[in-house]
Amino acid sequence: MGKKRNIIITSELEPETPVSGSVVISNPPALSLSKGKSPTKSKTRGKLYTQAKKLVDPNRQYSIEEAVQLVKQISFSKKNNTVEAHINLGLDLTKNEHKIRTKEIKVEKSAPIVHTIIGKVDFDDKQLVENFKALMVKIKEVRPAKIKGVYIRSVYLASSMSPSIKVAL
């Protein structure tokens, strides 16, 4: 099983503007279920994480192609090799705008952020870029009409347990 890739996207939303939808990814990752433990105390980062963190420039925005290659290079998790997209949306959490849920695209309860898996680290770069672009198209499609200004604030790409990489919009 390969490493998954995640994306974070942020956007601006007004009250009573539901955002929901699902995206069909041309290269879907395999599903894996596991039982996790909840951490009881904070832990320090390991040697592999700190080495990977040194490779990522936090002041730079990477193109999606560069981000995919960098995520593959710095991923080190042996258990869950997913690639995630983290999308920061401009939602006002005081107005119940965060109650947006779908199976594939889901906004976090405590923050206007979408976390979703776009593939595994062992996917080709081209497949991961296609999945990312399909996700971005779908998120732009479900944008509420009431939203003015910036909808997607930031996008980050990361593999499991590795530092995230900011993607240029």
N, C-alpha and C positions, 0 to 999 in steps of 0.2 A: 504494500500500500504506500503510495507516495505522500509527500507533505502537501497540506492544503494551503491555499492562499486566501487571505481575507482582505476586504476593502472597507474603509470608513469614509462616508460622504456626509457633509454637513450642508444644511440649507435653511432658508427663511420661510416660515409658515405663519399664517394669520389664524385667528380663532375659527373654530368650526370648519376647518378645511381638511377633510379626510384625504390621506395619501395612502394608497394601498395598491398592490399589484404583484404580479409574478413575472419573472423573466425566464425565457427558455434559453438555456445555455447550450451551445452546440457541442460542448465537450464537458458533460457533467462528471463530477467526482464520484467515486464509490462511497456508499454510506457505511459508516462504522459507528457502532454504539459501544459506549464504555461507561463504567461507573466511576465517578470522580470523588475525591475526598475534599472536604472543605478545609482550607488552611486555618489553623488556629493561631499561628504566630507568623510574624513577617520573617522572610528568609532573604539572605543575601544572594545576589546574582552570581552565577557560576563563571568559570574561566571562559567557556565557549561563548557565553552571552557577551561578556565584556570585550572579547576579541571581535565578535561580530559588530558590536556597537561602534567600535573604532572605525569600521569600514564605511559607516553611514554618516554623511555630512548633514547635521540637523538644520543647517541654514540654507540648504539647497533643495529645489524642487526637481525631481527626476521625471523624465518622460516615462510613459508606461512601459516602453520597451526596456529602458535602462533599469526601471524599478523591478521588472520581472527577473532580469538577469541578476540583479543584486540580491533579491530575495532568495533566489536559488543558491547563490554563493554563500549567504550567511545563515541559511537554515541548518539547524543542528539537532533538532528534536528527533528522537528515535521512535516515539510513540505515536504522535499525531502529526503527520506531514502535510497538513492542509495549508492552503494559501488563502488568506482572508482579505476582504476589502472592508475598510472602515470609513463610512461616509458621514460627515457631520452636516446635519440639516438644521436650518434655522427655525426650529419649533419653539413655541412658548409653552413651557411645561405647566404654567399656572392655569392654562385654559384648556386642559385635557386634550391637547393636540397630539400628545404622545401615545394615545390609545389607538395607534395604527398598527394593524397586524395582518400579515399574510404568512403563508408557509415559507416562501423564499425570501421576501424582502420584509424585514421586521425592524421597527424603530424601538430602541431601548426605552424602558420605563422611566429611568431617571435622567436621561439626556436625549437630545434630538440627534441620535446617531444610528446609522444603519450598519450592522455587522453582517456580512454574508461571505460564504465560501465561493470562490470562483474556480477552484481546481486544486490540483496536487502539484507538488514541486517537480515530480517526474514528467509532467505534461511538457509538450513543446512550448517554446516561447510564443509561437504564433497562436496556439490554442488558448493560452492564458490571456493574450492580448484580445483575441476575439471574444472571450467570455467577459472580460472587463468592459469592452466597448458595448456589448449587448446589455450589460447591467446599467451602464451610464445612460444608454438610450431609453431604457425602461423607466429609470428614475426621472428622467426629464419628461417622459410621456405622462407620468402620474402627477406631475406638478399641478397643484391647485391653481385655478384661474385667479384667485384673490391675491396670490403672492406677487409682490412687487420687489424689484431689486434682486439682490444676490440670493439664489436658491441653494446652490451647493457651495458651502464655505471652504471645505477642504476634503481631500481624499488621501488616504494612506493605504499602503499595501504592506502585508507582513506574512511571514510563514509562522507556523505554530512555535510559540516560545521564543521568537526572535524579535529584534527591534524592528519598528515600523519605518517605512520609507515614504516620504511625502511625494505625491504624484502631482505634476503640473497639470492644470486644467486647460 
